[in-house]
Amino acid sequence: MSTLLEVDAIDVAYGDFRALHGITLRVAEGETLAVIGANGAGKSTLLKAIAGLLRPIAGQIRFAGHNVSHTPAHRRVREGIALTPEGRRIFGSLTVEENLKVGAYGRRPGPWDLTTVYDAFPLLAEKRSRKGAHLSGGEQQATAIGRALMSNPRLLLLDEVSLGLAPVVIADIYKALPMITGKGTTVLVVEQDLTQALTVADRVQCLLEGRTVLEGAAADVTREQVQAAYFGIDEQEVG
Ligand SMILES: Nc1ncnc2c1ncn2[C@@H]1O[C@H](COP(=O)(O)OP(=O)(O)OP(=O)(O)O)[C@@H](O)[C@H]1O
């Protein structure tokens, strides 16, 4: 598998506060990587840097073999990087279908259109004429993911899909993931929900206070190792 995304030793700061310290990660074409970590670990900051919304002060981001560190966010979308931000940010006054069409602006060629998005999220098909403001949290999340897919990304960045949603709704949304990856879309998902992260991902990388503290194949890391890394506990202390 060829490497699609290479993040090399990036530092990202908000003023004097350094949120990421030398983060390195790789995502191969077609794989799903879960970045996990507690509140404030730096997960959203990392996604924003990959999407081009924040500029690292050190390090490099390479996508599909070339350096995109200085490429503005809108051009990264055209190159195939799409972000579903934390908080969803869909348009409340637009219908589901209108929200999806917004994502198609400047789209790349590929498998994603209204039909395939509705196939992936049948709950949206039923609500296609409903205004964003009148959707449940889960429906808003599905709309936000569908909108990102409409650009036909090579890499889909998902920030905190599960935030504020009931477990059954989370499971419903994650059901779409095999179809998304099955169409060749590479996924980088940021999660606080360990169960979901370990279920959907091929590999996991755990951040703590802006540093990588654990990485490995999802099948190889134990839940205890992940929990210890997540909370910053030495493994001996876990029991
Ligand atoms: N706009 C900002 N200005 C200043 N500090 C920020 C800003 N955004 C985030 N931070 C700080 O950067 C660190 C990393 O935040 P980030 O949002 O990336 O964490 P996270 O792992 O995504 O957690 P969460 O799940 O809470 O979003 C935190 O200490 C946070 O307080």
The ligand as an ORCA input file, in Angstrom:
! r2SCAN-3c Opt
* xyz 0 1
  N      -7.879     28.309     19.704
  C      -7.120     27.928     20.723
  N      -6.389     28.796     21.435
  C      -5.601     28.415     22.460
  N      -5.441     27.129     22.859
  C      -6.150     26.203     22.183
  C      -7.015     26.547     21.092
  N      -7.570     25.396     20.640
  C      -7.091     24.405     21.397
  N      -6.229     24.882     22.317
  C      -5.484     24.101     23.314
  O      -4.685     23.144     22.612
  C      -4.694     21.892     23.270
  C      -5.177     20.834     22.322
  O      -6.531     21.088     21.987
  P      -7.357     20.197     20.967
  O      -8.706     20.820     20.802
  O      -6.553     19.933     19.764
  O      -7.499     18.857     21.817
  P      -8.383     17.613     21.522
  O      -7.525     16.430     21.778
  O      -9.039     17.719     20.207
  O      -9.471     17.690     22.657
  P     -11.036     17.936     22.560
  O     -11.584     16.599     22.507
  O     -11.332     18.657     23.822
  O     -11.296     18.748     21.333
  C      -5.585     22.060     24.513
  O      -4.748     22.310     25.612
  C      -6.425     23.273     24.179
  O      -6.773     23.971     25.354
*
